[in-house]
Amino acid sequence: MADHVFVAPPASPESAAFYAAAKEGKFLIGKCTGTGKYFWYPRAVSPFDFGPTTMEPASGKGVIYSYSVMRRVSPPFSIAYVTLDEGPTMMTSIVDCDFDALKVGQKVTLVWKPSADGTPVPCFTPA
Protein backbone atom coordinates (compact mmCIF):
# COMPACT_ATOMS: atom_id res chain seq x y z
CA MET A 1 0.00 0.00 0.00
CA ALA A 2 1.30 3.46 -0.87
CA ASP A 3 2.00 6.03 1.83
CA HIS A 4 -0.22 9.07 2.29
CA VAL A 5 1.19 12.07 0.40
CA PHE A 6 1.13 15.27 2.44
CA VAL A 7 0.40 18.58 0.75
CA ALA A 8 3.31 20.99 0.83
CA PRO A 9 2.68 23.68 3.46
CA PRO A 10 2.23 27.22 2.16
CA ALA A 11 5.27 29.46 2.57
CA SER A 12 4.85 32.56 4.70
CA PRO A 13 7.19 34.88 6.60
CA GLU A 14 5.50 33.85 9.87
CA SER A 15 6.19 30.13 9.39
CA ALA A 16 9.68 30.46 7.85
CA ALA A 17 11.51 29.95 11.18
CA PHE A 18 9.37 26.89 11.97
CA TYR A 19 10.12 25.17 8.65
CA ALA A 20 13.81 26.12 8.75
CA ALA A 21 14.05 24.40 12.16
CA ALA A 22 11.94 21.46 10.91
CA LYS A 23 14.45 20.82 8.13
CA GLU A 24 17.01 20.32 10.94
CA GLY A 25 14.64 17.99 12.83
CA LYS A 26 13.74 20.59 15.48
CA PHE A 27 10.14 21.17 16.60
CA LEU A 28 9.33 24.76 17.57
CA ILE A 29 6.10 26.26 18.88
CA GLY A 30 5.13 29.86 19.53
CA LYS A 31 5.45 31.55 22.90
CA CYS A 32 3.87 34.83 23.91
CA THR A 33 6.56 37.10 25.35
CA GLY A 34 4.02 38.97 27.49
CA THR A 35 2.16 36.05 29.09
CA GLY A 36 4.67 33.21 28.70
CA LYS A 37 1.92 30.98 27.24
CA TYR A 38 2.63 28.62 24.36
CA PHE A 39 0.48 28.48 21.24
CA TRP A 40 0.18 26.70 17.93
CA TYR A 41 0.41 27.69 14.88
CA PRO A 42 3.44 29.89 14.13
CA ARG A 43 2.53 33.58 13.98
CA ALA A 44 4.15 36.92 14.73
CA VAL A 45 1.35 38.31 16.93
CA SER A 46 0.34 36.64 20.19
CA PRO A 47 -3.22 35.27 20.33
CA PHE A 48 -3.26 36.16 24.06
CA ASP A 49 -2.23 39.82 24.21
CA PHE A 50 -1.54 40.78 20.56
CA GLY A 51 2.10 41.37 21.53
CA PRO A 52 5.36 39.94 20.18
CA THR A 53 6.19 36.24 20.12
CA THR A 54 9.17 33.92 20.02
CA MET A 55 9.62 30.40 18.67
CA GLU A 56 10.72 27.94 21.37
CA PRO A 57 11.81 24.27 21.27
CA ALA A 58 9.02 21.86 22.20
CA SER A 59 9.16 18.29 23.50
CA GLY A 60 7.24 16.75 20.60
CA LYS A 61 5.10 14.81 23.07
CA GLY A 62 1.37 14.98 23.66
CA VAL A 63 -1.93 13.13 23.88
CA ILE A 64 -4.71 12.56 21.38
CA TYR A 65 -7.59 14.92 22.12
CA SER A 66 -9.73 13.74 19.20
CA TYR A 67 -9.18 11.84 15.96
CA SER A 68 -10.84 10.51 12.83
CA VAL A 69 -9.77 7.83 10.37
CA MET A 70 -10.46 8.40 6.67
CA ARG A 71 -11.08 4.90 5.33
CA ARG A 72 -12.83 5.69 2.03
CA VAL A 73 -9.60 6.78 0.39
CA SER A 74 -6.54 4.85 -0.62
CA PRO A 75 -4.44 4.77 1.38
CA PRO A 76 -6.50 5.41 4.54
CA PHE A 77 -5.17 8.10 6.87
CA SER A 78 -5.93 9.61 10.26
CA ILE A 79 -6.22 13.23 11.31
CA ALA A 80 -6.27 14.31 14.93
CA TYR A 81 -6.13 17.09 17.45
CA VAL A 82 -3.13 16.48 19.68
CA THR A 83 -2.68 18.42 22.91
CA LEU A 84 1.04 19.05 23.32
CA ASP A 85 2.72 18.65 26.71
CA GLU A 86 3.40 22.40 26.58
CA GLY A 87 -0.34 23.14 26.43
CA PRO A 88 -1.55 24.05 22.93
CA THR A 89 -3.65 21.72 20.80
CA MET A 90 -2.73 21.27 17.15
CA MET A 91 -4.35 19.57 14.18
CA THR A 92 -2.06 16.93 12.73
CA SER A 93 -1.92 13.42 11.30
CA ILE A 94 -1.43 10.18 13.20
CA VAL A 95 0.90 7.89 11.23
CA ASP A 96 2.79 4.58 11.35
CA CYS A 97 0.22 2.76 13.49
CA ASP A 98 -2.83 0.52 13.58
CA PHE A 99 -5.72 2.97 13.23
CA ASP A 100 -8.05 0.55 15.03
CA ALA A 101 -5.87 0.80 18.16
CA LEU A 102 -6.04 4.60 18.46
CA LYS A 103 -7.89 6.11 21.40
CA VAL A 104 -8.56 9.49 22.96
CA GLY A 105 -6.02 10.22 25.70
CA GLN A 106 -3.35 8.04 24.09
CA LYS A 107 0.21 9.35 24.37
CA VAL A 108 1.88 10.24 21.08
CA THR A 109 5.25 11.49 19.94
CA LEU A 110 6.35 13.65 17.03
CA VAL A 111 7.63 12.21 13.75
CA TRP A 112 8.47 14.20 10.63
CA LYS A 113 6.99 13.14 7.29
CA PRO A 114 7.98 14.67 3.95
CA SER A 115 5.41 16.63 1.97
CA ALA A 116 5.12 16.43 -1.82
CA ASP A 117 7.95 18.96 -2.19
CA GLY A 118 10.08 17.47 0.63
CA THR A 119 9.21 20.01 3.33
CA PRO A 120 8.91 18.21 6.68
CA VAL A 121 5.37 17.98 8.10
CA PRO A 122 4.87 17.44 11.87
CA CYS A 123 2.91 14.23 12.46
CA PHE A 124 2.50 12.00 15.49
CA THR A 125 2.67 8.29 16.23
CA PRO A 126 1.67 6.36 19.36
CA ALA A 127 4.39 6.60 22.04
N, CA and C atoms as a LAMMPS dump frame, in Angstrom:
ITEM: TIMESTEP
0
ITEM: NUMBER OF ATOMS
381
ITEM: BOX BOUNDS ff ff ff
-5.0000000000000000e+02 5.0000000000000000e+02
-5.0000000000000000e+02 5.0000000000000000e+02
-5.0000000000000000e+02 5.0000000000000000e+02
ITEM: ATOMS id mol type element x y z
1 1 1 N 0.836 -1.176 0
2 1 2 C 0 0 0
3 1 3 C 0.885 1.243 0
4 2 1 N 0.537 2.226 -0.78
5 2 2 C 1.302 3.463 -0.868
6 2 3 C 1.111 4.296 0.398
7 3 1 N 2.103 5.125 0.694
8 3 2 C 2 6.035 1.827
9 3 3 C 1.149 7.238 1.461
10 4 1 N 0.543 7.832 2.473
11 4 2 C -0.219 9.066 2.29
12 4 3 C 0.747 10.166 1.847
13 5 1 N 0.368 10.963 0.866
14 5 2 C 1.191 12.069 0.396
15 5 3 C 0.661 13.353 1.033
16 6 1 N 1.519 14.033 1.78
17 6 2 C 1.129 15.271 2.443
18 6 3 C 1.284 16.449 1.5
19 7 1 N 0.349 17.361 1.558
20 7 2 C 0.401 18.576 0.753
21 7 3 C 1.503 19.465 1.306
22 8 1 N 2.255 20.078 0.408
23 8 2 C 3.313 20.986 0.833
24 8 3 C 2.697 22.182 1.558
25 9 1 N 3.241 22.544 2.729
26 9 2 C 2.683 23.68 3.463
27 9 3 C 2.942 24.989 2.723
28 10 1 N 2.018 25.942 2.827
29 10 2 C 2.234 27.223 2.158
30 10 3 C 3.366 27.999 2.832
31 11 1 N 4.169 28.656 2.032
32 11 2 C 5.268 29.46 2.571
33 11 3 C 4.721 30.798 3.05
34 12 1 N 5.216 31.233 4.195
35 12 2 C 4.855 32.559 4.703
36 12 3 C 5.988 33.053 5.589
37 13 1 N 6.144 34.356 5.714
38 13 2 C 7.193 34.881 6.601
39 13 3 C 7.01 34.412 8.057
40 14 1 N 5.758 34.238 8.489
41 14 2 C 5.504 33.846 9.875
42 14 3 C 5.9 32.4 10.16
43 15 1 N 5.852 31.54 9.161
44 15 2 C 6.195 30.135 9.389
45 15 3 C 7.612 29.779 8.933
46 16 1 N 8.336 30.732 8.389
47 16 2 C 9.679 30.461 7.853
48 16 3 C 10.617 29.881 8.911
49 17 1 N 10.628 30.448 10.118
50 17 2 C 11.514 29.946 11.181
51 17 3 C 11.128 28.524 11.581
52 18 1 N 9.818 28.236 11.618
53 18 2 C 9.37 26.894 11.972
54 18 3 C 9.888 25.873 10.967
55 19 1 N 9.711 26.147 9.661
56 19 2 C 10.118 25.174 8.646
57 19 3 C 11.634 25.092 8.487
58 20 1 N 12.351 26.178 8.764
59 20 2 C 13.813 26.118 8.753
60 20 3 C 14.296 25.179 9.865
61 21 1 N 13.695 25.294 11.047
62 21 2 C 14.054 24.398 12.159
63 21 3 C 13.624 22.968 11.856
64 22 1 N 12.449 22.799 11.24
65 22 2 C 11.944 21.459 10.915
66 22 3 C 12.905 20.727 9.983
67 23 1 N 13.501 21.446 9.056
68 23 2 C 14.454 20.821 8.133
69 23 3 C 15.679 20.289 8.867
70 24 1 N 15.909 20.797 10.093
71 24 2 C 17.01 20.315 10.939
72 24 3 C 16.508 19.319 11.981
73 25 1 N 15.21 18.946 11.899
74 25 2 C 14.636 17.993 12.831
75 25 3 C 14.209 18.593 14.153
76 26 1 N 14.131 19.915 14.241
77 26 2 C 13.735 20.59 15.479
78 26 3 C 12.269 21.005 15.403
79 27 1 N 11.548 20.814 16.505
80 27 2 C 10.137 21.167 16.596
81 27 3 C 9.986 22.411 17.464
82 28 1 N 9.52 23.492 16.861
83 28 2 C 9.332 24.756 17.568
84 28 3 C 7.851 25.099 17.65
85 29 1 N 7.456 25.72 18.764
86 29 2 C 6.104 26.26 18.875
87 29 3 C 6.21 27.699 19.346
88 30 1 N 5.134 28.453 19.162
89 30 2 C 5.133 29.856 19.534
90 30 3 C 4.992 30.058 21.029
91 31 1 N 5.584 31.16 21.499
92 31 2 C 5.448 31.546 22.905
93 31 3 C 5.211 33.044 22.967
94 32 1 N 4.186 33.428 23.702
95 32 2 C 3.868 34.833 23.906
96 32 3 C 4.895 35.424 24.866
97 33 1 N 5.554 36.513 24.47
98 33 2 C 6.564 37.099 25.351
99 33 3 C 5.927 37.822 26.539
100 34 1 N 4.694 38.265 26.401
101 34 2 C 4.017 38.967 27.489
102 34 3 C 3.449 38.048 28.554
103 35 1 N 2.824 36.945 28.136
104 35 2 C 2.159 36.055 29.091
105 35 3 C 2.955 34.79 29.391
106 36 1 N 3.901 34.443 28.523
107 36 2 C 4.669 33.208 28.698
108 36 3 C 3.918 31.958 28.265
109 37 1 N 2.717 32.13 27.69
110 37 2 C 1.923 30.983 27.243
111 37 3 C 2.372 30.528 25.858
112 38 1 N 2.316 29.2 25.661
113 38 2 C 2.631 28.62 24.358
114 38 3 C 1.383 28.569 23.496
115 39 1 N 1.594 28.579 22.17
116 39 2 C 0.478 28.478 21.238
117 39 3 C 0.914 27.769 19.972
118 40 1 N -0.049 27.286 19.241
119 40 2 C 0.18 26.7 17.929
120 40 3 C -0.821 27.342 17.01
121 41 1 N -0.463 27.821 16.008
122 41 2 C 0.406 27.685 14.884
123 41 3 C 1.372 28.864 14.871
124 42 1 N 2.477 28.785 14.136
125 42 2 C 3.44 29.886 14.127
126 42 3 C 2.814 31.184 13.621
127 43 1 N 3.006 32.248 14.381
128 43 2 C 2.526 33.578 13.976
129 43 3 C 3.304 34.634 14.735
130 44 1 N 3.344 35.835 14.171
131 44 2 C 4.146 36.923 14.729
132 44 3 C 3.446 37.654 15.866
133 45 1 N 2.119 37.583 15.924
134 45 2 C 1.353 38.309 16.932
135 45 3 C 0.711 37.3 17.888
136 46 1 N 0.87 37.549 19.18
137 46 2 C 0.336 36.638 20.191
138 46 3 C -1.188 36.595 20.168
139 47 1 N -1.767 35.378 20.251
140 47 2 C -3.22 35.273 20.331
141 47 3 C -3.751 35.646 21.72
142 48 1 N -2.85 35.859 22.685
143 48 2 C -3.259 36.158 24.055
144 48 3 C -3.302 37.654 24.354
145 49 1 N -2.263 38.388 23.9
146 49 2 C -2.228 39.817 24.211
147 49 3 C -1.869 40.692 23.006
148 50 1 N -1.847 40.09 21.819
149 50 2 C -1.537 40.783 20.565
150 50 3 C -0.141 41.402 20.566
151 51 1 N 0.731 40.889 21.448
152 51 2 C 2.105 41.372 21.526
153 51 3 C 3.05 40.49 20.727
154 52 1 N 4.356 40.712 20.919
155 52 2 C 5.363 39.945 20.181
156 52 3 C 5.455 38.496 20.668
157 53 1 N 6.039 37.664 19.823
158 53 2 C 6.187 36.236 20.119
159 53 3 C 7.607 35.78 19.84
160 54 1 N 7.916 34.59 20.346
161 54 2 C 9.168 33.915 20.016
162 54 3 C 8.823 32.489 19.613
163 55 1 N 9.767 31.821 18.988
164 55 2 C 9.623 30.402 18.672
165 55 3 C 10.55 29.651 19.617
166 56 1 N 9.981 28.676 20.339
167 56 2 C 10.72 27.943 21.366
168 56 3 C 10.726 26.443 21.063
169 57 1 N 11.794 25.733 21.445
170 57 2 C 11.812 24.272 21.272
171 57 3 C 10.7 23.615 22.095
172 58 1 N 10.073 22.601 21.525
173 58 2 C 9.018 21.86 22.2
174 58 3 C 9.428 20.391 22.306
175 59 1 N 8.792 19.68 23.216
176 59 2 C 9.158 18.287 23.498
177 59 3 C 8.771 17.328 22.378
178 60 1 N 7.716 17.674 21.612
179 60 2 C 7.237 16.749 20.595
180 60 3 C 6.41 15.619 21.191
181 61 1 N 5.93 15.815 22.408
182 61 2 C 5.098 14.811 23.071
183 61 3 C 3.731 15.396 23.362
184 62 1 N 2.721 14.517 23.373
185 62 2 C 1.374 14.978 23.656
186 62 3 C 0.42 13.818 23.795
187 63 1 N -0.881 14.14 23.802
188 63 2 C -1.929 13.131 23.883
189 63 3 C -2.999 13.445 22.842
190 64 1 N -3.643 12.393 22.361
191 64 2 C -4.708 12.562 21.379
192 64 3 C -5.933 13.142 22.085
193 65 1 N -6.391 14.29 21.609
194 65 2 C -7.595 14.924 22.123
195 65 3 C -8.824 14.402 21.383
196 66 1 N -8.671 14.249 20.057
197 66 2 C -9.734 13.738 19.198
198 66 3 C -9.091 13.26 17.906
199 67 1 N -9.743 12.313 17.217
200 67 2 C -9.177 11.836 15.955
201 67 3 C -10.282 11.278 15.066
202 68 1 N -9.944 11.133 13.796
203 68 2 C -10.84 10.514 12.826
204 68 3 C -9.992 9.775 11.807
205 69 1 N -10.483 8.62 11.375
206 69 2 C -9.774 7.825 10.369
207 69 3 C -10.548 7.906 9.064
208 70 1 N -9.871 8.314 8.008
209 70 2 C -10.458 8.399 6.669
210 70 3 C -10.208 7.064 5.976
211 71 1 N -11.236 6.247 5.889
212 71 2 C -11.082 4.904 5.33
213 71 3 C -11.579 4.789 3.887
214 72 1 N -12.276 5.775 3.388
215 72 2 C -12.833 5.689 2.033
216 72 3 C -11.881 6.211 0.972
217 73 1 N -10.632 6.368 1.331
218 73 2 C -9.595 6.779 0.389
219 73 3 C -8.494 5.736 0.412
220 74 1 N -7.661 5.766 -0.58
221 74 2 C -6.544 4.847 -0.621
222 74 3 C -5.259 5.646 -0.789
223 75 1 N -4.36 5.554 0.152
224 75 2 C -4.445 4.771 1.376
225 75 3 C -5.242 5.499 2.46
226 76 1 N -5.811 4.766 3.416
227 76 2 C -6.502 5.412 4.537
228 76 3 C -5.516 6.261 5.339
229 77 1 N -6.027 7.275 6.015
230 77 2 C -5.172 8.095 6.871
231 77 3 C -5.983 8.608 8.048
232 78 1 N -5.279 9.112 9.054
233 78 2 C -5.929 9.615 10.261
234 78 3 C -5.518 11.05 10.519
235 79 1 N -6.492 11.881 10.855
236 79 2 C -6.216 13.233 11.31
237 79 3 C -6.618 13.31 12.775
238 80 1 N -6 14.231 13.495
239 80 2 C -6.273 14.31 14.927
240 80 3 C -5.973 15.698 15.459
241 81 1 N -6.566 15.979 16.607
242 81 2 C -6.13 17.088 17.445
243 81 3 C -5.273 16.464 18.527
244 82 1 N -4.05 16.96 18.66
245 82 2 C -3.128 16.485 19.683
246 82 3 C -2.83 17.647 20.624
247 83 1 N -3.024 17.419 21.91
248 83 2 C -2.675 18.42 22.914
249 83 3 C -1.229 18.181 23.316
250 84 1 N -0.387 19.159 23.02
251 84 2 C 1.039 19.049 23.32
252 84 3 C 1.287 19.159 24.817
253 85 1 N 2.37 18.564 25.294
254 85 2 C 2.721 18.648 26.714
255 85 3 C 2.882 20.095 27.163
256 86 1 N 3.222 20.987 26.248
257 86 2 C 3.4 22.4 26.576
258 86 3 C 2.066 23.149 26.696
259 87 1 N 0.964 22.525 26.251
260 87 2 C -0.343 23.143 26.426
261 87 3 C -1.208 23.322 25.201
262 88 1 N -0.669 23.824 24.084
263 88 2 C -1.551 24.049 22.935
264 88 3 C -2.009 22.752 22.269
265 89 1 N -3.124 22.845 21.576
266 89 2 C -3.654 21.72 20.804
267 89 3 C -3.474 22.029 19.331
268 90 1 N -2.972 21.058 18.58
269 90 2 C -2.731 21.267 17.149
270 90 3 C -3.406 20.184 16.321
271 91 1 N -3.836 20.561 15.121
272 91 2 C -4.351 19.573 14.179
273 91 3 C -3.16 18.965 13.461
274 92 1 N -3.196 17.644 13.288
275 92 2 C -2.061 16.929 12.731
276 92 3 C -2.546 15.603 12.154
277 93 1 N -1.614 14.775 11.758
278 93 2 C -1.921 13.421 11.295
279 93 3 C -1.299 12.415 12.245
280 94 1 N -1.979 11.298 12.429
281 94 2 C -1.429 10.179 13.195
282 94 3 C -0.96 9.152 12.16
283 95 1 N 0.295 8.744 12.259
284 95 2 C 0.905 7.891 11.233
285 95 3 C 1.597 6.683 11.854
286 96 1 N 1.971 5.742 10.972
287 96 2 C 2.788 4.579 11.354
288 96 3 C 2.179 3.798 12.515
289 97 1 N 0.885 3.473 12.395
290 97 2 C 0.221 2.762 13.487
291 97 3 C -0.999 2.005 12.972
292 98 1 N -1.568 1.203 13.847
293 98 2 C -2.827 0.52 13.583
294 98 3 C -3.945 1.49 13.957
295 99 1 N -4.671 1.979 12.971
296 99 2 C -5.718 2.97 13.228
297 99 3 C -6.805 2.433 14.164
298 100 1 N -7.032 1.136 14.157
299 100 2 C -8.053 0.55 15.034
300 100 3 C -7.635 0.572 16.501
301 101 1 N -6.359 0.781 16.784
302 101 2 C -5.869 0.797 18.161
303 101 3 C -5.798 2.208 18.752
304 102 1 N -6.088 3.231 17.951
305 102 2 C -6.036 4.601 18.463
306 102 3 C -7.142 4.852 19.463
307 103 1 N -6.852 5.739 20.433
308 103 2 C -7.891 6.11 21.396
309 103 3 C -7.617 7.514 21.941
310 104 1 N -8.668 8.181 22.333
311 104 2 C -8.562 9.494 22.96
312 104 3 C -7.772 9.342 24.256
313 105 1 N -6.856 10.272 24.509
314 105 2 C -6.024 10.216 25.702
315 105 3 C -4.731 9.444 25.521
316 106 1 N -4.557 8.823 24.366
317 106 2 C -3.352 8.035 24.091
318 106 3 C -2.154 8.96 23.919
319 107 1 N -1.019 8.568 24.503
320 107 2 C 0.213 9.348 24.365
321 107 3 C 0.782 9.155 22.97
322 108 1 N 1.284 10.262 22.411
323 108 2 C 1.876 10.242 21.078
324 108 3 C 3.177 11.036 21.089
325 109 1 N 3.98 10.785 20.078
326 109 2 C 5.247 11.49 19.944
327 109 3 C 5.424 11.952 18.498
328 110 1 N 6.145 13.017 18.332
329 110 2 C 6.351 13.649 17.027
330 110 3 C 7.204 12.796 16.096
331 111 1 N 6.809 12.745 14.831
332 111 2 C 7.632 12.21 13.747
333 111 3 C 7.481 13.169 12.573
334 112 1 N 8.515 13.335 11.81
335 112 2 C 8.474 14.2 10.632
336 112 3 C 8.202 13.357 9.4
337 113 1 N 7.281 13.797 8.559
338 113 2 C 6.99 13.14 7.29
339 113 3 C 7.199 14.152 6.176
340 114 1 N 7.761 13.729 5.046
341 114 2 C 7.984 14.674 3.946
342 114 3 C 6.682 14.992 3.203
343 115 1 N 6.548 16.24 2.809
344 115 2 C 5.412 16.635 1.965
345 115 3 C 5.789 16.357 0.514
346 116 1 N 4.886 16.673 -0.39
347 116 2 C 5.116 16.431 -1.817
348 116 3 C 6.387 17.111 -2.317
349 117 1 N 6.733 18.27 -1.736
350 117 2 C 7.946 18.96 -2.186
351 117 3 C 9.143 18.718 -1.266
352 118 1 N 8.981 17.821 -0.276
353 118 2 C 10.079 17.47 0.626
354 118 3 C 10.094 18.23 1.937
355 119 1 N 9.263 19.265 2.077
356 119 2 C 9.208 20.013 3.329
357 119 3 C 8.693 19.105 4.438
358 120 1 N 9.371 19.071 5.6
359 120 2 C 8.907 18.211 6.682
360 120 3 C 7.571 18.683 7.265
361 121 1 N 6.693 17.711 7.526
362 121 2 C 5.375 17.979 8.105
363 121 3 C 5.343 17.313 9.481
364 122 1 N 4.946 18.058 10.541
365 122 2 C 4.871 17.438 11.869
366 122 3 C 3.662 16.508 11.966
367 123 1 N 3.94 15.247 12.262
368 123 2 C 2.907 14.232 12.463
369 123 3 C 3.192 13.556 13.794
370 124 1 N 2.301 12.692 14.229
371 124 2 C 2.497 11.998 15.493
372 124 3 C 2.232 10.513 15.326
373 125 1 N 2.868 9.721 16.186
374 125 2 C 2.673 8.29 16.227
375 125 3 C 2.531 7.875 17.685
376 126 1 N 1.811 6.793 17.969
377 126 2 C 1.671 6.361 19.363
378 126 3 C 3.031 6.184 20.034
379 127 1 N 3.124 6.654 21.287
380 127 2 C 4.387 6.602 22.039
381 127 3 C 4.657 5.19 22.536
